[in-house]
Amino acid sequence: MGIILILSLVAFITGLSIYFLLTSRGGILLKSLVTKIKCQWWRLSFGKLNRLGSRFSKTITIAAIIMVAVIAGNSVSAQVTGSPPVSLKSVSVPEPDNLGDFVKDKAAAIKLGKTLFWDMQVGSDGQTSCATCHFHAGADNRSINQIAPGLLRINADRTENPDIIFNIGGAPNYQLRKEDFPFHKLSSDSTTVVSDSNDVSSSQGVANTKFIDVIPGSPRDLETSEPDPVFNVGGINVRRVQPRNTPTVINAAFNFRNFWDGRAQDIFNGVNPFGLRDPNASVVKAENPNQLKFVKVSLNNSSLASQAVGPPLSSFESSADGRTFQEIGDKFGQIDLSKFIFVNGSLDNILSIGGTKLPRLLGQKLSGLTPLGKQVVHPQDSVLGADSSYPQPGLKDKTYEDLIKDAFKPEWWNSNKLIQVDAEGKRTFVNEPDNFSQTDEYRLLDYNFSLFFGLAVQLYESTLIANDTPYDRFLEGNTTALTVQQQRGKQLFEGKAACIFCHSGLELTSASVSNVKNQRLRATTTTPRTVSDKAFFNIGVRPTLEDIGVGGQDPFGNPLSESRVAALGKFPLLFGSSPNVTVNPNDTVVADGQFKTPGLRNIELTAPYFHNGGYLTLPQVVDFYNRGGDFRQQGVLRPLGLSETEKDDLVAFLKGLTDERVVSEKAPFDHPQLFVPNGHLGNSMYVVNDGTGKAADNLLEIPAVGKNGGKGTPNFLN
């Protein structure tokens, strides 16, 4: 009987092993269990979470069974065929459940999104597009005028305390050098701090200006230069630099929330990045062409749309201060020139501070600008090639109005009525403009421009998926896709180096929709418990008060941290669901200094690294993790004890996460021509005034590339 029992057990384990090893679902379960084991080990080793005894023992028991099954399964695996292991290609790109309520033609919406993403005319200056900061592997490789001081620093009482002193280079418009990195320098034995800077290596946006109006037929808005106490050289304004490093948009479609601090919400409200957090966000829907109504919209799996509508209105990134999305819509729409007026008078009589309650000028609708009218589109562009006017700039026979109507259902753009907005922001549906200078009237198409912009850009960015890396091919069964050294690095990544604790799943980030959607909060088993937002960590890159990340607030006074929202009892109100963890009064909620975990594909292409851009190379990054971070007392990391060989192996594995299509800009990573501001004429001591109080740009051409790719662009500081 004993022998029969043993044989039965072996048969059961063998069958289990075959299920785990040779089926897609089994492979996913196996990876999940192995990840759980490693996460438990990481927690125990680093002492952040304890009292896991019984749970950990159960996990080890399961792991032991699986290991026996694997050993048994190996003896028969050569004789059984089945589905290959899964890679990122097997992960569906998240999409709104109700997308069909808005989008009529998805391919047309992608075309609109790619056009808007790359069009320099979107910026107030007629020069700045989304792509201006995302043209190299979805990120930014510029190195002149790319430094910002520590503008996000706060005091211990949470009052603002921005640092406006440039430590790296001493002034704006500085040319970064390799020797400037890392920004936190240690002695050769890592025991002494040699130098330290709270500066941020990021992306230049626009100069400090105030929005006045749009100008018919011009890609530039009417604006006036405002003195900038920080970003100036000799009193001449230079382009501002954003206070956090630019992350890549490639694979960003998998993120549950976007931006480093997670403020771009999973739910898109059609207006701004804040989802249900904004109680007043609404768009307008036509029940029929003569009947309009204000409606609230809610599209899940849409943090990219939420993210997309932020920069076009940011006075740091691409807009004069005070511009609205309706005015961007006007810029690409049509105008009755007889009703266009300029207002003469002081700026204070035209704009309110920060662009709130902005009085819009009557009839402000631009004559149709040619989409991509300043840029050549390659005739073999994978999305836009058929519409290219090559060798002339722009798209032929298409206006933005045409592109919107092709992509979206008519109830969002087709109406005979106008939406009137008065000086106090009150909105009314009218048949005709009232010719009063303190009100604006918008067509439905113009009023809903933020809805079109966000969804179209999201659908385009959702095509930018890098899933053909050596790592992905290795997961699919090509055992030679990774070198022997890279395979050793993979084992370290999943084991001793504990990278997989944060960079989990096939997306290589715990911030993905599949990882977060149903488990948005994580809690320890300690007493008292510690609760925090899943996929957000403080790894000790900088002191916490220099940038509190997800510990900040939204414009409505609510915490960005979902854990803190849960502690206030406002989770259902702001997110439309219940939290997976009930936060009790005696729980400790941790949020300050935590940032979203990025994905890792193409990481060798996207230097500089971390939210402050303070590290230049992958070996520097691995050294950072190996010593447990730079400000260990404030972060969760602990030293890893990797040898020099192991560190080299880990770097080699990270380079195995590069999709060569991204390097050569093959479809879907091909793009139109782009001219990016690359610092200013002059240097950090002197710049040339362009005649308006702003420094003259030094423009860098990024040539148009078709679906077959090209030479690509060099990596940062190469």
Stockholm file with secondary structure:
# STOCKHOLM 1.0

chainA/1-718         MGIILILSLVAFITGLSIYFLLTSRGGILLKSLVTKIKCQWWRLSFGKLNRLGSRFSKTITIAAIIMVAVIAGNSVSAQVTGSPPVSLKSVSVPEPDNLGDFVKDKAAAIKLGKTLFWDMQVGSDGQTSCATCHFHAGADNRSINQIAPGLLRINADRTENPDIIFNIGGAPNYQLRKEDFPFHKLSSDSTTVVSDSNDVSSSQGVANTKFIDVIPGSPRDLETSEPDPVFNVGGINVRRVQPRNTPTVINAAFNFRNFWDGRAQDIFNGVNPFGLRDPNASVVKAENPNQLKFVKVSLNNSSLASQAVGPPLSSFESSADGRTFQEIGDKFGQIDLSKFIFVNGSLDNILSIGGTKLPRLLGQKLSGLTPLGKQVVHPQDSVLGADSSYPQPGLKDKTYEDLIKDAFKPEWWNSNKLIQVDAEGKRTFVNEPDNFSQTDEYRLLDYNFSLFFGLAVQLYESTLIANDTPYDRFLEGNTTALTVQQQRGKQLFEGKAACIFCHSGLELTSASVSNVKNQRLRATTTTPRTVSDKAFFNIGVRPTLEDIGVGGQDPFGNPLSESRVAALGKFPLLFGSSPNVTVNPNDTVVADGQFKTPGLRNIELTAPYFHNGGYLTLPQVVDFYNRGGDFRQQGVLRPLGLSETEKDDLVAFLKGLTDERVVSEKAPFDHPQLFVPNGHLGNSMYVVNDGTGKAADNLLEIPAVGKNGGKGTPNFLN
#=GR chainA/1-718 SS CHHHHHHHHHHHHHHHHHHHHHSHHHHHHHHHHHHHHHHHHHHHHHTSSCCCHHHHHHHHHHHHHHHHHHHHHHHHHTTCCCCCCCCGGGSCCCCCTTGGGTBSCHHHHHHHHHHHHHCGGGSTTSSCCGGGGSCBTTBCCCCBSCEECCTTCBCTTSCBCCCCCCCSSSSSSCBCCGGGCCSEEECTTSCSEEEECCCEECCBCCCSEEEEECCTTCSSCEEEECCCSSSEETTEECCCBCSSCCCCCTTGGGBSSBSTTCCBCSSBCSSSTTGGGCTTCCEEEEEETTEEEEECCCBSSCHHHHHHTSGGGCTTTTCCBTCCHHHHHHHTSCCCGGGCCCCCSCGGGTCCGGGTTCCCCTTCCCCCCCTTTTSBCCTTCTTTGGGBCTTSBSBSSCCHHHHHHHHBCGGGTCCSSEEEECTTCCEEEESSCCCCTTCEEECHHHHTHHHHHHHHHHHHHTTCCCCCSHHHHHHTTCTTSSCHHHHHHHHHHHTTTCGGGTSCTTTTCTTBHHHHTTCCEEECSSSSCEEEETTEECCSSSCGGGCCBTTSBCTTSCBSCHHHHHHTTCHHHHHSSCCSSCCCTTSEECCTTBEECCCCTTGGGSCSBTTTTCBCSHHHHHHHHHTTCSSGGGSSCCCCCCCHHHHHHHHHHHHTTCCHHHHHTCTTSCBCCEEEEEEESBCSSCBCBCSSSBBCEEEEEECCBCTTCCSCCCCTTC
#=GC SS_cons         CHHHHHHHHHHHHHHHHHHHHHSHHHHHHHHHHHHHHHHHHHHHHHTSSCCCHHHHHHHHHHHHHHHHHHHHHHHHHTTCCCCCCCCGGGSCCCCCTTGGGTBSCHHHHHHHHHHHHHCGGGSTTSSCCGGGGSCBTTBCCCCBSCEECCTTCBCTTSCBCCCCCCCSSSSSSCBCCGGGCCSEEECTTSCSEEEECCCEECCBCCCSEEEEECCTTCSSCEEEECCCSSSEETTEECCCBCSSCCCCCTTGGGBSSBSTTCCBCSSBCSSSTTGGGCTTCCEEEEEETTEEEEECCCBSSCHHHHHHTSGGGCTTTTCCBTCCHHHHHHHTSCCCGGGCCCCCSCGGGTCCGGGTTCCCCTTCCCCCCCTTTTSBCCTTCTTTGGGBCTTSBSBSSCCHHHHHHHHBCGGGTCCSSEEEECTTCCEEEESSCCCCTTCEEECHHHHTHHHHHHHHHHHHHTTCCCCCSHHHHHHTTCTTSSCHHHHHHHHHHHTTTCGGGTSCTTTTCTTBHHHHTTCCEEECSSSSCEEEETTEECCSSSCGGGCCBTTSBCTTSCBSCHHHHHHTTCHHHHHSSCCSSCCCTTSEECCTTBEECCCCTTGGGSCSBTTTTCBCSHHHHHHHHHTTCSSGGGSSCCCCCCCHHHHHHHHHHHHTTCCHHHHHTCTTSCBCCEEEEEEESBCSSCBCBCSSSBBCEEEEEECCBCTTCCSCCCCTTC
//
